[in-house]
C-alpha cells in the first residue's frame, strides 16, 4: 500500500532496532550462557587496629544525646574493652560493639521504719559488685538522697556526675534503686572482620584464597580459579586502592574503613537518617556543642556486604566507574574472574538488646541485696547478602537465542504499521482494511469461480481465432502486437515493424507456458478431434491453462467445482429429496424431473427406506419439454463451428478441467 508520510515511522523504528542490535553485538556477551553464582563466606573477628586505638578513659560531652529518660546517652566515658567482648558473630553477620549502657538495679528490703530513699543510700553508684561492707565509701559514690532529685524523677550523680539515677521507688516489699552509666568502646574504629569468600556454579568456581594467577582443585575435583577482590567506595570507584589478591591471606576490613567506603565515619552524624531529634535541643537549635542526632558510634549502623562476581570483563555493568577501572587494567586484575565488594549502609539503630544477669551482693552497710545487671549494646553490624553477578561459558545455544530474539523484534515495526494503517488513518484505514480482509463464504466462492470461467471463456473466444482449442505463439502475437506496437516503436525508432514483430514472437515463445500434446494431437486439435495423449512440447496457451489462470486467485479448483456438481447429495433422485433441505427439494424437482408429495424435512428416518411409490416417484418430462441434457446433445459439431464469440459454453471432459466453445 502507498500510505504516504506515515510510512516514515518505519525509519526510526528500524533505526532503533539496528542500534540495539549493534550494542548487543559489541557490548554484551550474547555468546555466553550465564549463571548467577552461589556465594560462600568464611568470617571471624580480627583485631585490626583495635589495640593501637585504645587509650585512657575519658568523657566527651559533645556527643551527648537523649532519646528519652530510659535511653539517655549523655556523659559517656571511653572504656577499654577486651576483643572478645567487642565482637558478636552470627551465621551471616558480624556485630562490632561501639557503645553500651551499663544498667544496674538493686532490690533491697528496707528495715523497720526505713524509707526507700534511706535504704538506697547504701548503694554505690560506682561499684555494686562488692562482696563485703565498705563503710569508707566516699559520699559522692553513694546513691543520692531524695533532696538531690528536687521533685524530678531522674538526676545525674556520682563522680563527675556520670551516673544517670532514678528516684527510689517501692516494688512490693522491696525498694528499687536504679542507675545507668554510658560507655564508648575505646578503639572501636579498629575492630575488624576477616573473611575468605568464593563462588561456584554448575561449570566454574573461584576463591579469594587461591594465589594470584593460579588454579587449584577442591575436594570434588573441581578447578577453582584465583579471584581478586575489589572494594568499591560510595563514589563507585576503587576504595583507597584496596584490592585483595588471595595468596593464602585473608581479607581484613576495619570499622573505620567500612564507614569511609560509605562516605562517613564513626563520630559523624549520617546525612540521611530517621533518628528522633535530640531532646536536649530546642525546635530550632541545639546548645553549643550538642548534635541534633546521634553519631554512628552511639546508634550503630547496618552495612550490607554485597559481593558481585563476573567471569568476563564484557559482562561488567556500565553504571559505575570501578568497572571501567578494572577493565582498563588487565595486567593488574587479569581478564576474569573478578569480585567486587559493595558496602551499602543503612543508618538506623543497631542494638543487641538487653543482656540481663542477676546475683546477690552486699551493700556498703552490710545488707544483702539482689543486683539485676544489664549491658545494652550498640554497634556496627556487617551483614552478608546473597551473591550477585554473572558467570558465563561459551554456548552456541546462546547465539541461537539471540538470533531468534532479534528475528522476533524485527517483526514489530510491521505490526505497529499494520495497526496504524488499519485503525488510525480514518477513511483510508477502511479502504486498506477492505482490501486486505475478505469475508469468505463457500457459496460466494463458487459464484466467483463460475464468473471467472465465464470471463475466461469470453477471453478465449478473442484469442482462439481458428477455434482449435489451442492458442499458438503466432495467435498470441497477432493479439498482442497492435497493443504494444506504439510503445515498441517509440523505444526503438530505427527498427522496422517486421523485426519488432518477430522479436515479440521470440519473447512470447520463451515466456509463455508449454502445453503438452503430440504432433498428431496438434493436428487433431486443428481438425477438432482433440484428445490428450503422450506429451510433446508446444509453446503457447491451451484452454486448460486459461481456465486454471482465470481462477488462480480463488481458493477452490476445478476439482472442487466438479465434486460440488456431481455430489451435491446423492445420485438417487428420491434420496436427494429426502435428505436435502426444502430449498434443495425444490431445485431437484425443477431440474431433475422428480417430485414428492410428503416431504417431512431433512434426514427423516422413516423416509430413508421408503419405496419409490411412497410419495416419491420419478416423472418424465411433459410433452414439448426437453431436459438440459437433451438440449446439450442436440448441439452438433457443425453447429458449434458456426457459433460466434458471443456463443454460450458448456462443460466437457471434467478431468481436462476446461470449457469448450460450442
KEDO-845104 format. One record per residue (C-alpha): x, y, z. Coordinates in steps of 0.1 Angstrom, whole numbers. Layout:
<nodes>
NODE     xx     yy     zz
NODE      X      Y      Z
...
</nodes>
This chain:
<nodes>
NODE     xx     yy     zz
NODE      0      0      0
NODE     10     36     -6
NODE      3     51     28
NODE     22     84     24
NODE     43    100     51
NODE     30     77     78
NODE     53     51     64
NODE     83     72     75
NODE     76     59    111
NODE     93     27     99
NODE    126     46     97
NODE    131     54    134
NODE    117     20    145
NODE    142      1    123
NODE    170     25    132
NODE    164     19    169
NODE    164    -19    164
NODE    196    -18    144
NODE    213      4    170
NODE    201    -21    197
NODE    215    -49    176
NODE    248    -31    173
NODE    250    -26    211
NODE    242    -62    217
NODE    269    -75    194
NODE    296    -50    207
NODE    289    -46    244
NODE    270    -77    256
NODE    281   -113    259
NODE    255   -127    236
NODE    277   -158    230
NODE    278   -168    267
NODE    255   -190    288
NODE    253   -171    320
NODE    245   -182    356
NODE    241   -163    388
NODE    269   -176    411
NODE    263   -190    446
NODE    285   -172    471
NODE    303   -187    501
NODE    318   -169    531
NODE    340   -177    560
NODE    345   -149    585
NODE    358   -143    620
NODE    368   -114    643
NODE    400    -96    637
NODE    419    -71    659
NODE    427    -48    630
NODE    440    -16    647
NODE    418    -21    678
NODE    447    -23    703
NODE    465      6    687
NODE    435     29    691
NODE    428     21    727
NODE    436     49    752
NODE    428     62    787
NODE    391     65    797
NODE    377    100    790
NODE    344    118    787
NODE    333    137    756
NODE    302    158    762
NODE    299    169    726
NODE    281    137    716
NODE    255    138    744
NODE    222    126    731
NODE    189    120    749
NODE    162     99    733
NODE    141     96    765
NODE    146     92    802
NODE    152     54    798
NODE    176     60    769
NODE    199     88    779
NODE    233     86    760
NODE    249    115    778
NODE    282    118    797
NODE    296     86    782
NODE    332     76    791
NODE    356     59    768
NODE    361     25    782
NODE    386     -2    774
NODE    371    -35    764
NODE    385    -68    755
NODE    384    -80    719
NODE    361   -109    729
NODE    336    -85    745
NODE    335    -63    713
NODE    327    -89    686
NODE    295   -109    682
NODE    295   -133    653
NODE    264   -146    636
NODE    260   -171    607
NODE    259   -143    581
NODE    270   -112    601
NODE    295    -97    625
NODE    283    -72    651
NODE    311    -50    664
NODE    303    -30    696
NODE    309      7    698
NODE    287     19    727
NODE    267      4    756
NODE    246     13    786
NODE    256     -4    818
NODE    223     -5    837
NODE    220    -17    874
NODE    190    -22    896
NODE    194    -31    932
NODE    165    -46    950
NODE    168    -42    988
NODE    143    -48   1017
NODE    142    -17   1040
NODE    144    -22   1077
NODE    116    -13   1101
NODE    107     24   1098
NODE    132     29   1069
NODE    122     47   1037
NODE    133     36   1002
NODE    154     67    999
NODE    172     58   1031
NODE    176     21   1020
NODE    191     31    987
NODE    217     53   1003
NODE    238     22   1010
NODE    240     15    972
NODE    272     26    955
NODE    267     42    921
NODE    303     34    912
NODE    307     -3    920
NODE    279    -26    930
NODE    300    -58    927
NODE    314    -57    963
NODE    311    -87    984
NODE    316    -72   1019
NODE    307    -40   1036
NODE    328     -9   1029
NODE    316     19   1051
NODE    345     41   1040
NODE    328     47   1005
NODE    330     85    996
NODE    298    104    997
NODE    297    111    960
NODE    299     74    953
NODE    267     67    971
NODE    231     68    958
NODE    219    104    962
NODE    195    115    989
NODE    159    123    980
NODE    167    160    982
NODE    190    157    952
NODE    161    148    929
NODE    143    181    935
NODE    109    166    927
NODE    124    152    894
NODE    123    115    886
NODE    159    114    873
NODE    192    131    881
NODE    229    128    875
NODE    250    116    904
NODE    284    100    913
NODE    319    112    905
NODE    318    137    876
NODE    281    133    875
NODE    284    102    852
NODE    256     80    868
NODE    221     86    855
NODE    200     78    886
NODE    163     72    890
NODE    145     82    923
NODE    139     52    946
NODE    106     35    944
NODE     88      7    962
NODE     80    -25    944
NODE     61    -48    968
NODE     81    -51   1000
NODE    114    -41    982
NODE    129     -9    972
NODE    142     -4    936
NODE    174     16    933
NODE    181     21    895
NODE    211     37    878
NODE    228     36    844
NODE    262     47    831
NODE    272     51    794
NODE    304     37    778
NODE    321     42    745
NODE    343     13    734
NODE    379     26    732
NODE    394     18    698
NODE    361      6    683
NODE    371     20    649
NODE    399     -5    647
NODE    376    -35    652
NODE    378    -57    621
NODE    363    -86    603
NODE    385   -111    584
NODE    370   -133    557
NODE    375   -156    528
NODE    349   -159    501
NODE    343   -175    468
NODE    316   -186    443
NODE    305   -217    425
NODE    282   -225    395
NODE    275   -257    376
NODE    306   -251    354
NODE    331   -229    373
NODE    344   -219    408
NODE    366   -192    422
NODE    381   -183    456
NODE    398   -153    472
NODE    422   -177    489
NODE    438   -191    457
NODE    471   -174    449
NODE    471   -148    421
NODE    472   -163    386
NODE    469   -199    397
NODE    443   -226    399
NODE    436   -253    425
NODE    414   -283    427
NODE    388   -287    455
NODE    377   -319    472
NODE    352   -325    444
NODE    380   -324    418
NODE    366   -290    405
NODE    390   -264    392
NODE    390   -233    414
NODE    404   -200    399
NODE    421   -172    418
NODE    399   -143    425
NODE    409   -106    431
NODE    386    -87    454
NODE    380    -50    447
NODE    364    -28    474
NODE    340     -2    459
NODE    335     32    476
NODE    304     54    477
NODE    315     72    445
NODE    316     39    426
NODE    354     38    424
NODE    381     15    438
NODE    382     23    476
NODE    416     37    486
NODE    432     13    461
NODE    421    -15    484
NODE    424    -47    463
NODE    429    -81    477
NODE    446   -109    458
NODE    443   -143    476
NODE    479   -156    481
NODE    466   -175    511
NODE    458   -143    531
NODE    425   -132    544
NODE    406   -100    536
NODE    407    -76    566
NODE    382    -48    568
NODE    380    -25    599
NODE    350     -5    611
NODE    367     28    601
NODE    375     15    566
NODE    340      2    560
NODE    325     35    571
NODE    349     56    550
NODE    339     35    520
NODE    303     46    527
NODE    314     83    529
NODE    311     87    567
NODE    329     80    600
NODE    322     66    634
NODE    318    100    651
NODE    298    115    622
NODE    261    122    620
NODE    246    105    589
NODE    232    129    564
NODE    202    107    556
NODE    187     92    587
NODE    154     90    605
NODE    166     94    641
NODE    144    112    666
NODE    157    148    673
NODE    178    152    704
NODE    155    162    733
NODE    184    184    746
NODE    178    206    716
NODE    150    231    710
NODE    128    232    680
NODE    152    254    661
NODE    187    249    675
NODE    208    230    700
NODE    230    241    729
NODE    266    247    718
NODE    285    216    712
NODE    253    193    712
NODE    243    175    680
NODE    207    171    669
NODE    211    134    661
NODE    232    106    675
NODE    266     98    659
NODE    271     63    644
NODE    292     54    675
NODE    261     58    696
NODE    234     44    673
NODE    254     18    654
NODE    248     11    617
NODE    239    -17    594
NODE    264    -22    565
NODE    254    -47    538
NODE    284    -65    523
NODE    274    -74    487
NODE    297    -95    465
NODE    294    -93    427
NODE    312   -120    407
NODE    320   -117    369
NODE    339   -142    348
NODE    344   -119    317
NODE    350    -82    316
NODE    324    -79    288
NODE    298    -88    315
NODE    306    -57    337
NODE    278    -32    341
NODE    284      4    330
NODE    268     23    358
NODE    300     27    379
NODE    335     39    372
NODE    350     10    391
NODE    341    -15    363
NODE    359      6    337
NODE    389      9    360
NODE    392    -28    362
NODE    385    -33    325
NODE    413     -8    316
NODE    439    -25    337
NODE    441    -62    327
NODE    477    -66    339
NODE    467    -58    374
NODE    433    -75    376
NODE    435   -101    348
NODE    407   -110    324
NODE    385   -125    350
NODE    370   -137    372
NODE    368   -106    394
NODE    349   -100    427
NODE    335    -65    436
NODE    328    -59    473
NODE    300    -33    476
NODE    293    -18    511
NODE    257     -5    513
NODE    249     14    545
NODE    216     17    564
NODE    217     42    592
NODE    193     33    620
NODE    196     19    655
NODE    216    -13    656
NODE    214    -27    691
NODE    218    -62    705
NODE    191    -56    731
NODE    193    -64    768
NODE    218    -88    783
NODE    205    -93    819
NODE    221   -112    848
NODE    210   -115    884
NODE    232   -121    915
NODE    234   -114    952
NODE    256    -86    965
NODE    264    -70    999
NODE    258    -32   1001
NODE    281     -7   1019
NODE    261    -11   1051
NODE    264    -48   1052
NODE    229    -56   1040
NODE    225    -83   1014
NODE    205    -73    982
NODE    198    -86    947
NODE    216    -70    918
NODE    200    -70    883
NODE    226    -60    858
NODE    222    -53    820
NODE    246    -44    793
NODE    226    -28    764
NODE    250    -27    734
NODE    251     -8    701
NODE    275    -12    672
NODE    282    -15    635
NODE    268    -47    620
NODE    283    -62    588
NODE    257    -83    571
NODE    265   -106    541
NODE    238   -105    514
NODE    234   -132    486
NODE    260   -130    459
NODE    252   -114    426
NODE    268   -111    392
NODE    272   -134    361
NODE    295   -163    355
NODE    294   -173    318
NODE    307   -200    294
NODE    307   -202    256
NODE    275   -217    244
NODE    262   -219    208
NODE    226   -220    221
NODE    230   -185    235
NODE    239   -173    200
NODE    209   -190    185
NODE    186   -175    212
NODE    200   -140    203
NODE    192   -146    166
NODE    156   -158    175
NODE    151   -128    198
NODE    160   -102    171
NODE    141   -121    144
NODE    110   -116    165
NODE    119    -80    174
NODE    122    -70    137
NODE     86    -81    131
NODE     73    -54    154
NODE     76    -24    131
NODE     54    -42    106
NODE     29    -50    133
NODE     29    -14    145
NODE     24     -1    110
NODE     -3    -26    104
NODE    -22    -12    134
NODE    -17     24    123
NODE    -28     16     87
NODE    -58     -4     98
NODE    -70     18    126
NODE    -55     53    127
NODE    -59     67     92
NODE    -96     74     92
NODE   -113     67     58
NODE    -81     54     44
NODE    -80     27     71
NODE   -114     15     60
NODE   -102     12     24
NODE    -69     -6     34
NODE    -88    -29     57
NODE   -113    -37     30
NODE    -85    -45      5
NODE    -67    -69     29
NODE    -97    -86     45
NODE   -123   -106     28
NODE   -152   -125     43
NODE   -151   -160     28
NODE   -184   -177     21
NODE   -183   -210      3
NODE   -214   -202    -19
NODE   -199   -169    -29
NODE   -166   -186    -38
NODE   -184   -210    -62
NODE   -202   -180    -77
NODE   -169   -162    -82
NODE   -154   -193    -98
NODE   -183   -196   -123
NODE   -179   -159   -131
NODE   -142   -163   -137
NODE   -149   -192   -160
NODE   -174   -171   -180
NODE   -148   -143   -182
NODE   -121   -167   -194
NODE   -145   -181   -220
NODE   -150   -146   -234
NODE   -112   -141   -234
NODE   -107   -174   -251
NODE   -131   -165   -279
NODE   -110   -135   -286
NODE    -77   -154   -286
NODE    -86   -186   -303
NODE    -95   -172   -336
NODE    -94   -205   -355
NODE   -114   -223   -328
NODE    -90   -252   -324
NODE    -89   -251   -286
NODE    -52   -240   -286
NODE    -36   -206   -289
NODE     -2   -206   -305
NODE     25   -181   -301
NODE     16   -167   -336
NODE    -20   -162   -325
NODE     -9   -145   -293
NODE     14   -123   -313
NODE    -15   -111   -335
NODE    -35   -101   -305
NODE     -6    -85   -285
NODE     11    -67   -315
NODE    -15    -39   -320
NODE    -14    -32   -283
NODE     23    -28   -279
NODE     34    -16   -313
NODE     33     21   -304
NODE     54     18   -273
NODE     79     -5   -291
NODE     83     20   -320
NODE     89     49   -295
NODE    116     29   -277
NODE    132     15   -310
NODE    126     41   -338
NODE    153     27   -360
NODE    139     -9   -361
NODE    113    -18   -387
NODE     80    -33   -378
NODE     87    -68   -391
NODE    118    -71   -370
NODE    100    -59   -339
NODE     71    -83   -345
NODE     95   -113   -349
NODE    113   -104   -317
NODE     79   -102   -299
NODE     72   -137   -311
NODE    105   -149   -297
NODE     98   -133   -263
NODE     63   -149   -262
NODE     77   -183   -271
NODE    103   -180   -243
NODE     78   -166   -217
NODE     45   -184   -221
NODE     39   -219   -206
NODE     41   -251   -225
NODE     11   -273   -234
NODE     19   -310   -236
NODE      5   -326   -268
NODE     19   -347   -296
NODE     23   -337   -332
NODE     -6   -360   -340
NODE    -27   -344   -312
NODE    -18   -310   -325
NODE    -32   -319   -359
NODE    -63   -333   -342
NODE    -67   -301   -323
NODE    -68   -282   -356
NODE    -94   -307   -370
NODE   -114   -306   -338
NODE   -108   -342   -329
NODE    -86   -335   -299
NODE    -78   -357   -270
NODE    -45   -355   -250
NODE    -21   -384   -251
NODE     17   -388   -249
NODE     34   -354   -244
NODE     52   -331   -268
NODE     61   -295   -261
NODE     43   -268   -279
NODE     47   -232   -268
NODE     15   -213   -263
NODE    -18   -215   -244
NODE    -41   -244   -241
NODE    -76   -238   -230
NODE    -69   -257   -198
NODE    -42   -232   -189
NODE    -65   -203   -194
NODE    -91   -220   -172
NODE    -66   -225   -144
NODE    -52   -189   -146
NODE    -87   -175   -146
NODE    -94   -189   -111
NODE    -58   -187    -98
NODE    -67   -162    -71
NODE    -96   -183    -58
NODE    -90   -209    -30
NODE   -110   -235    -50
NODE   -101   -256    -80
NODE   -119   -272   -108
NODE   -118   -305    -89
NODE   -137   -288    -60
NODE   -162   -274    -85
NODE   -168   -308   -102
NODE   -174   -325    -69
NODE   -199   -298    -60
NODE   -218   -305    -92
NODE   -217   -343    -92
NODE   -220   -350    -54
NODE   -243   -323    -42
NODE   -262   -350    -23
NODE   -265   -384    -40
NODE   -273   -397    -75
NODE   -307   -411    -65
NODE   -334   -385    -71
NODE   -356   -396    -42
NODE   -326   -397    -17
NODE   -318   -361    -27
NODE   -353   -352    -20
NODE   -355   -370     14
NODE   -321   -359     28
NODE   -319   -323     15
NODE   -334   -291     27
NODE   -368   -279     15
NODE   -349   -255     -9
NODE   -329   -284    -22
NODE   -361   -303    -28
NODE   -375   -276    -50
NODE   -343   -274    -70
NODE   -342   -312    -75
NODE   -378   -313    -86
NODE   -371   -284   -110
NODE   -340   -297   -127
NODE   -340   -335   -122
NODE   -377   -343   -130
NODE   -388   -358    -98
NODE   -414   -347    -72
NODE   -426   -355    -37
NODE   -459   -353    -20
NODE   -450   -359     16
NODE   -417   -341     23
NODE   -412   -343     61
NODE   -380   -324     65
NODE   -343   -333     61
NODE   -330   -366     73
NODE   -364   -380     82
NODE   -355   -416     92
NODE   -388   -432     81
NODE   -383   -418     45
NODE   -348   -433     41
NODE   -361   -468     33
NODE   -394   -458     18
NODE   -403   -474    -15
NODE   -403   -453    -47
NODE   -441   -452    -49
NODE   -444   -439    -13
NODE   -449   -403    -22
NODE   -416   -401    -42
NODE   -415   -410    -78
NODE   -396   -401   -108
NODE   -415   -384   -136
NODE   -408   -380   -172
NODE   -408   -345   -187
NODE   -441   -333   -202
NODE   -446   -333   -239
NODE   -427   -305   -255
NODE   -404   -301   -225
NODE   -367   -310   -230
NODE   -341   -316   -205
NODE   -308   -298   -202
NODE   -290   -330   -213
NODE   -313   -333   -244
NODE   -306   -297   -252
NODE   -269   -302   -250
NODE   -269   -334   -270
NODE   -288   -317   -299
NODE   -258   -294   -305
NODE   -237   -309   -334
NODE   -201   -302   -342
NODE   -212   -283   -373
NODE   -234   -261   -352
NODE   -205   -254   -328
NODE   -183   -243   -357
NODE   -209   -217   -367
NODE   -211   -201   -333
NODE   -199   -166   -328
NODE   -177   -152   -300
NODE   -210   -145   -281
NODE   -219   -182   -281
NODE   -226   -200   -249
NODE   -203   -225   -233
NODE   -209   -259   -218
NODE   -187   -282   -197
NODE   -168   -311   -213
NODE   -143   -335   -200
NODE   -142   -328   -163
NODE   -107   -344   -160
NODE    -93   -320   -186
NODE   -106   -291   -164
NODE   -117   -269   -193
NODE   -146   -254   -213
NODE   -151   -260   -250
NODE   -168   -234   -272
NODE   -200   -247   -288
</nodes>
